[in-house]
Amino acid sequence: MHKGHGRVEVRSLEVTTWPAEYLASDWPGCAQVFRLERARRSGGEVKQEVVFGITSLPRERAGAAELSRLIRGHWRIENPQSDDPRSDNLCVAGRAGYHLCGGPACAGLMA
């Protein structure tokens, strides 16, 4: 659970390695697939979102906890902090080692 900016957000992350070989022809280097579910309450309104993604990071380097940290850190790059000297380097997101997708192909992998 994360609190900030007048809202509360709860996240749930599921990670699997089984589709890596299956996806190799379309996404070379794919090591893991994940499903991230977020529920955010701001005031009385609740919004839910599900995001699917792939990563080239193997489980040994990035299990669920580390992937969660990396994904959360991704938004710090997208929404620069004025006190962060790296805030003007928006290209860092491309080196994060994962890719978010919302298409049926990703959704079918976690079904």
C-alpha positions in Angstrom: 0.0 0.0 0.0 1.3 3.5 -0.9 -0.1 6.7 0.3 0.6 10.1 -1.2 -0.9 13.1 -2.9 -4.2 12.6 -1.1 -4.7 9.1 -2.4 -4.1 5.5 -1.4 -2.9 2.9 -3.9 -2.7 -0.9 -3.5 -0.7 -2.9 -6.0 -0.6 -6.7 -6.7 2.1 -8.1 -9.0 2.2 -11.6 -10.5 5.3 -12.8 -12.4 6.0 -15.9 -14.4 8.8 -17.3 -16.5 7.0 -20.0 -18.4 6.2 -18.1 -21.6 9.8 -17.0 -22.3 10.5 -19.6 -24.9 7.0 -19.2 -26.4 7.6 -15.4 -26.8 11.2 -15.7 -28.0 10.4 -15.2 -31.7 8.3 -12.1 -31.1 10.3 -10.6 -28.2 13.9 -11.9 -28.2 15.3 -11.9 -24.7 12.0 -12.1 -22.9 12.7 -13.7 -19.6 9.6 -12.9 -17.5 6.0 -11.8 -18.0 4.1 -9.9 -15.4 0.6 -8.7 -14.5 0.3 -5.6 -12.3 -3.1 -4.7 -10.8 -3.5 -1.3 -9.2 -6.4 0.0 -7.1 -6.3 3.7 -6.3 -8.7 5.5 -4.0 -8.8 9.3 -4.1 -11.5 10.9 -2.0 -14.5 8.6 -2.4 -13.6 7.4 -5.9 -11.9 4.0 -6.6 -10.1 3.4 -9.9 -8.7 0.0 -10.9 -6.2 -0.8 -13.6 -4.5 -3.9 -14.9 -1.2 -3.6 -16.8 0.7 -6.5 -18.5 4.4 -6.4 -19.3 7.5 -8.3 -20.3 11.1 -8.0 -19.1 14.4 -9.3 -20.3 15.6 -9.4 -16.6 15.9 -13.0 -15.4 14.2 -14.0 -12.1 17.7 -14.2 -10.5 18.3 -10.5 -11.1 14.7 -9.3 -10.6 12.1 -11.2 -8.8 8.6 -9.8 -8.0 9.8 -7.4 -5.3 12.6 -6.0 -7.5 10.3 -5.7 -10.6 7.7 -3.9 -8.4 10.4 -1.4 -7.3 11.6 -0.9 -10.9 8.1 -0.4 -12.2 7.3 2.1 -9.5 10.6 3.9 -10.2 9.6 4.1 -13.9 7.0 6.7 -13.0 9.6 8.8 -11.2 11.3 9.1 -14.5 8.1 9.9 -16.4 7.2 12.5 -13.8 10.5 14.2 -13.0 11.2 15.5 -9.5 12.6 19.0 -9.4 15.1 18.0 -6.7 16.4 15.1 -8.7 19.5 16.0 -10.9 18.6 13.1 -13.3 15.1 14.5 -13.8 15.8 15.8 -17.3 17.0 12.5 -18.6 13.8 11.0 -19.9 15.6 8.4 -22.0 16.4 6.3 -18.9 12.9 4.7 -19.2 14.1 2.9 -22.3 16.8 1.2 -20.4 14.5 -0.1 -17.6 14.6 -3.7 -18.9 10.9 -4.2 -19.2 8.1 -3.2 -21.5 4.5 -2.5 -20.6 1.7 -3.6 -22.9 -2.0 -3.8 -22.7 -2.9 -5.9 -25.7 -4.7 -9.2 -25.9 -1.4 -11.0 -26.5 -0.2 -10.1 -23.1 -3.5 -10.6 -21.4 -3.8 -14.1 -22.8 -0.5 -15.1 -21.3 -1.6 -14.7 -17.7 -5.1 -16.2 -18.2 
